[in-house]
Amino acid sequence: MHAYRTHTCGQLRKPDVGKEVRLSGWVNRRRDHGGLIFIDLRDHYGITQCVITPENPAFPVVDAARSEWVMTFTGKVVDRLEGTVNPDLPSGEVELRIETATVQGRALELPLPVFGDQEYPEETRLTYRFLDLRRERLHKNIMLRANIITSLRRRMIQQGFTEFQTPILTASSPEGARDFLVPSRRYPGQFYALPQAPQQFKQLIMVAGFDRYFQIAPCFRDEDGRADRSPGEFYQLDLEMSFVTQDDVFAAVAPVLAGVFEEFANGKTVTPPDQFPRIPYAEAMLKYGTDKPDLRNPIHIVDVSEIFDRADVEFKAFKNKTVRAIPAPGAGPQPRSFFDKLNEWARGEGAAGLGYIQFEEEIQATAEHLGDKFYDKQVSPGWVARGPIAKFLSEDAQIELVKKSGVKAGDALFFSADAKPDRAANLAGMARTRLGRELGLIADDEYKFCWIVDFPMYEWNEDDKKIDFSHNPFSMPQFDRDKFLALDNNDADTILGIKAYQYDIVCNGYELSSGAIRNHDPDVMLKAFEIAGYAREETEEKFAGMLNAFRHGAPPHGGTAPGIDRIVMLLAGEENLREVTMFPMTQSAQDLLMNAPSPANAKQLKELHLRVVYPEKS
């Protein structure tokens, strides 16, 4: 018999009754039933109930066992007594009658229990992550992650992609986020950088003559964490293809993602890969107030700026501003507290508030509220408008508002207004999401995908008063080559109107992937960076390897990089990446388990030719 186990704790079934077996695992739960001691023994594969009687010589060993002790039990498999079968446990029809017991590892008093689903502070969970990972929910999530990655690999290989590895130690480059720098011992004062993504390398692989590359790539960015973004590091399905158009990339990627989601969706519906809607960036910002819309939410935002600029509208707070209207289906009868709460929320987001109009059925409004100073007269058969804004709108303006927004009796209409269009759009998008949740409009039984396309190549940086890249600086502009090369600083309006071959994959309000058809023309690339304020010499220095490669024959190429962590988070039904990452850091980028970051000792600093200058205390 094997020293530790003949079977796993998830393996025993009815046909095993009568067998002499050996199990090893952790004490998941201990119960004392009037002399009989029951131990739920747990390992990676499952749980088996084990039992021992007082007269057994091994009883004192088992009696001493506590939660999370590692034990080895040898004994006979027997049927559970009638009425004690556990249908929720795969091994629930049988139990192990313990004959011998060995303690393999004792456990101190636990800082957090493994059995059960109690919530514990992040600091405790991450400090004792090895215990946290023993918990059923987290263990299940990590195994789901492993299976999803296996599925992604299989599907990519089936599509003709080949997995290659790219360097971890590389050069710093201005790719959007802050680099993690690694000092060089051999070259004093010089630094490697950890890759924000394998962006340049995957393009160089295409220039080198390979095709259809992919890898499960680690990425490193020194940026703040949030629920859907891991601080420090994350993984993505990185891929690149040669001699492809945007449509070719879509045709390759959509089946992979849709297939993985279908495989692990647990009955939820998934958008078919050939039916991913393509939504231009400008349309997404108008209709949804975001470039990562949740299409499960049926609310569509509309621009009503012109209506509030009419002469027969007296609401001065919205004059000469961008005004976005957010329909709220069925919200008309909601109590005043509902609207007050949303106003308070908007103020908490830095806005003046959310204006609103309620649309009530004509008969109800006339019977119950006639004479109220906030009520306008009947404006259309079937509905009447009320609320603090309604009285400032003429009958014709109200009718136009109803036609444009699509509201009806029983609905409400909220408004986001700001002198800056992007701020009005942003608040409208957040309000759309909040209303969708509070009104129960978002179905939780589906995964809805879409492509966001036609991103602007550039945007205006108000802080620095300059033109900046809006998305991926390595994207090919949707613009005539010769005309692009001829652009200068006086062409700001034209430049800000240029779209790029950039695209995102979005699912249920999360950006899963960002990609582009790449700029493989060195002259166009230099011009693109020049427009964004980079001197030719700087670009040549920062991207010397890539530009040199492009000058030696570069194929048209493009790709994308879906985020592994977010994919798993969605399929696991979690709202925080910490729940699907084996060893995550805190939101402030600290590894509490391994105590990182930590100070380097004097010898290490000397070898690296470094001296630490601490910030002055304020």
Order of alpha helices (4+ residues) and beta strands (2+ residues): beta-beta-beta-alpha-beta-beta-alpha-alpha-alpha-beta-beta-beta-alpha-beta-beta-alpha-beta-beta-alpha-beta-alpha-beta-alpha-beta-alpha-beta-alpha-beta-alpha-beta-beta-beta-beta-alpha-alpha-beta-beta-alpha-alpha-alpha-beta-alpha-alpha
